[in-house]
Amino acid sequence: MKIISYNIYRHNKQLNNVFNFLQNSNADIICLQEVPKIFLDKLHSDNPNKYHINYSNEYFIKSNKNKSILLYNVILSKSKPEKIKEIPHLEHNKFPIYYRWINKYDKLDIKGIYIDISNKNNDKFRIFNSHLECVASPNFRINQFKNLYTHKSLTRKNIFIGDYNVFSNPLIALFVGLFSNYGSKDYLMIEKNQFKKLFDTLNLQNIFHKKRTFKTLPFQTDFIVTDKNIDFEKQTVHKKELNGSDHFPISVKIK
């Protein structure tokens, strides 16, 4: 089973290239983040590989200037889902300065999604797709992932996919902490190390550990994380397939 994860970028000007890459990928599961409505509509109208199209509102932002943004998390699946569920992410107790003062947003509604599928060998999987919040503290993102994990299946193999925005360290925290509601412990945190500890504690494996998936800075922001008893091969960061995004697509074959 081949899986792709790809943050296609909400302002992407090369969506036709993105579409062609996905259609030629021969993937069984494709998880997309930051999908604008125009691209979701294209997936519905032009679907030569006959994917089942599943999606949630990735996030909805409404400002007091009567401006709104709606993006989608999308899972394309060759197998018909047996169950589909939208997962509300944790909400801020205190809205970050970035939202309140700079962009003057008054509503932020973020969700993920999972589907249950079975492959041709009748192996049963639960596939999650989500986008953890960028304008937030590392501890907030960790708690968002813990919230996702509460929806894991006890009878299926779990695969957590998405853009998790794992980038913070003490240097970066100096520039973004004030605007993102960092607490005192967040300023000292090396976020990737804390996520590694979390995955180990939850008996999960990060298939792209230490791989750079973000164009601008040397971070792994995109993840395919599975139960440790899942075997895999051919993990690839597609560095020649940005196609107007700021994230590289990643793919792996699950045995």
C-alpha positions in Angstrom: 0.0 0.0 0.0 1.6 3.2 -1.2 0.9 6.4 0.9 1.6 10.0 0.0 1.4 13.0 2.3 1.6 16.5 0.8 0.9 20.0 2.1 0.0 21.6 -1.3 0.0 25.2 0.1 -3.2 27.3 0.1 -1.8 30.0 -2.2 -0.3 27.5 -4.7 -0.2 28.8 -8.3 0.8 25.5 -9.8 -2.2 23.3 -8.8 -2.3 21.6 -12.2 1.2 20.4 -11.6 0.1 19.1 -8.2 -2.8 17.3 -9.7 -0.7 15.7 -12.4 1.9 14.5 -9.8 -0.8 12.9 -7.7 -2.6 11.3 -10.6 0.7 9.8 -11.8 1.8 8.6 -8.4 0.0 5.3 -8.3 -0.7 5.8 -4.6 -3.3 3.9 -2.7 -3.7 6.6 -0.1 -3.1 10.3 -0.6 -3.3 12.7 2.3 -3.4 16.4 1.5 -3.3 19.5 3.7 -4.1 23.2 3.0 -6.4 22.2 0.2 -8.3 25.2 -1.2 -11.9 24.7 -2.5 -10.9 25.2 -6.1 -8.6 22.1 -5.8 -11.1 20.1 -3.9 -13.7 20.8 -6.7 -11.1 19.6 -9.3 -10.6 16.4 -7.5 -14.4 15.8 -7.6 -14.8 16.7 -11.3 -11.6 15.1 -12.6 -11.0 11.7 -11.0 -9.5 9.3 -13.5 -8.1 6.9 -10.9 -11.5 6.7 -9.2 -10.4 7.7 -5.7 -12.8 7.9 -2.9 -12.6 11.5 -1.8 -12.9 12.1 2.0 -12.3 15.5 3.6 -12.8 17.6 6.6 -12.6 21.4 7.2 -8.9 21.7 8.0 -9.5 25.1 9.5 -12.0 27.9 9.2 -10.8 31.4 10.1 -13.3 34.3 10.4 -12.1 37.8 11.0 -13.9 40.8 12.3 -13.3 42.3 8.9 -15.9 39.9 7.5 -13.1 37.9 5.8 -13.0 34.2 6.0 -10.6 31.4 4.9 -11.7 27.8 4.5 -9.2 25.0 3.8 -9.6 21.2 3.8 -7.8 18.1 4.9 -8.3 15.5 2.2 -7.8 11.7 2.1 -7.9 10.1 -1.3 -8.4 6.3 -1.1 -8.6 3.6 -3.7 -10.4 1.4 -1.1 -13.9 2.4 -0.1 -13.8 3.6 3.5 -15.8 1.6 6.1 -15.9 4.6 8.4 -15.1 8.3 8.2 -14.8 10.6 11.1 -13.9 14.3 11.6 -11.8 15.1 14.7 -12.0 18.5 16.3 -8.6 19.7 17.4 -8.0 21.3 20.8 -8.9 24.9 21.0 -6.9 27.8 22.5 -7.7 28.8 26.0 -6.1 32.2 25.1 -6.1 33.3 21.5 -2.5 34.0 20.3 -1.6 37.6 19.7 -1.0 36.8 16.1 -4.7 36.1 15.6 -6.1 38.7 18.0 -4.0 41.7 17.1 -2.3 41.2 13.8 -4.9 39.5 11.6 -7.9 40.3 13.9 -9.4 36.9 13.7 -12.3 36.1 16.0 -12.9 32.4 15.2 -10.6 29.5 14.5 -12.1 26.0 13.9 -9.5 23.3 13.2 -10.3 19.7 12.4 -8.6 16.5 11.3 -10.1 13.3 9.8 -9.6 9.6 9.8 -10.9 6.7 7.7 -11.1 3.0 8.3 -10.1 0.8 5.3 -9.1 -2.7 4.4 -6.7 -3.7 1.7 -6.8 -6.6 -0.7 -5.3 -8.9 1.9 -8.0 -7.8 4.4 -5.5 -6.0 6.6 -7.4 -3.4 8.4 -6.1 0.2 8.8 -7.1 3.5 10.4 -5.6 6.4 8.4 -5.5 9.8 10.1 -4.8 13.1 8.3 -4.4 16.4 10.2 -2.5 19.7 10.2 -1.3 20.7 13.6 -1.4 24.4 14.3 1.5 26.6 13.2 0.7 29.7 15.3 0.8 27.9 18.7 3.3 26.7 21.3 5.1 23.4 21.0 3.2 22.0 24.0 -0.1 23.0 22.4 0.9 21.0 19.2 1.9 18.0 21.4 -1.5 18.1 23.1 -3.2 18.3 19.7 -1.4 15.1 18.7 -2.3 13.4 22.0 -5.9 14.3 21.2 -5.6 12.6 17.8 -4.1 9.6 19.5 -7.2 9.1 21.7 -9.0 8.1 18.5 -6.6 5.3 17.7 -8.1 1.9 16.9 -7.5 -1.1 19.1 -8.4 -3.6 16.3 -6.7 -1.9 13.3 -3.2 -0.8 12.3 -3.0 3.0 12.9 -1.2 5.4 10.6 -1.0 9.1 11.5 -0.3 11.5 8.6 0.0 15.2 8.2 1.8 18.5 8.5 2.7 18.7 12.2 4.7 22.0 12.1 7.4 20.6 14.4 10.0 23.4 14.1 10.5 25.2 17.4 13.8 25.4 19.3 15.2 28.1 21.7 16.5 30.3 18.9 13.2 30.3 16.9 11.2 30.7 20.1 12.8 34.2 20.6 11.1 35.3 17.3 7.7 33.6 17.5 7.1 32.9 21.1 5.4 36.2 22.0 2.9 35.9 19.1 2.1 32.2 19.6 1.4 32.1 23.3 4.6 30.3 24.4 4.8 29.5 28.1 8.1 29.6 29.9 8.9 25.9 29.2 8.2 26.3 25.5 11.1 28.8 25.1 13.6 26.1 26.1 12.1 23.2 24.2 13.6 21.5 21.2 10.3 20.4 19.8 11.5 17.5 17.5 13.0 15.8 20.6 9.8 16.1 22.5 7.8 14.6 19.7 10.3 11.8 19.4 9.9 11.0 23.1 6.1 11.2 22.7 6.2 8.7 19.7 8.4 6.3 21.7 6.0 6.5 24.7 3.0 5.8 22.5 4.9 2.9 20.7 4.9 4.7 17.4 7.5 5.0 14.7 8.3 8.2 12.7 9.1 6.9 9.2 10.8 10.1 8.1 12.8 10.8 11.3 15.6 13.2 10.5 14.4 13.8 7.0 14.0 17.4 5.7 10.5 17.9 4.3 10.2 21.7 4.4 11.7 23.8 1.6 12.8 27.0 3.4 14.4 25.6 6.6 15.9 22.2 7.4 13.0 20.7 9.4 10.8 17.7 9.3 7.4 19.2 9.3 5.6 16.5 7.4 5.0 13.1 9.1 3.9 9.6 8.4 3.8 7.9 11.9 2.7 4.3 12.3 2.3 1.6 15.0 5.7 0.1 15.5 4.5 -3.3 14.3 4.0 -2.0 10.7 6.7 -2.8 8.2 7.6 -0.4 5.5 10.0 0.3 2.6 10.7 2.9 -0.1 10.3 6.0 2.0 10.9 9.0 -0.3 11.1 12.7 0.0 10.2 14.0 -3.5 12.5 17.0 -3.6 11.8 17.6 -7.3 8.1 17.8 -6.8 7.4 21.0 -4.9 5.0 22.1 -7.6 4.4 25.6 -6.1 4.3 24.4 -2.5 6.7 25.1 0.4 6.6 21.4 1.4 8.1 18.4 -0.3 5.7 15.5 -0.8 6.6 12.3 1.0 5.7 8.8 0.2 6.2 5.3 1.7 5.1 1.8 0.9 3.5 -0.1 3.7 4.1 -3.9 3.5 
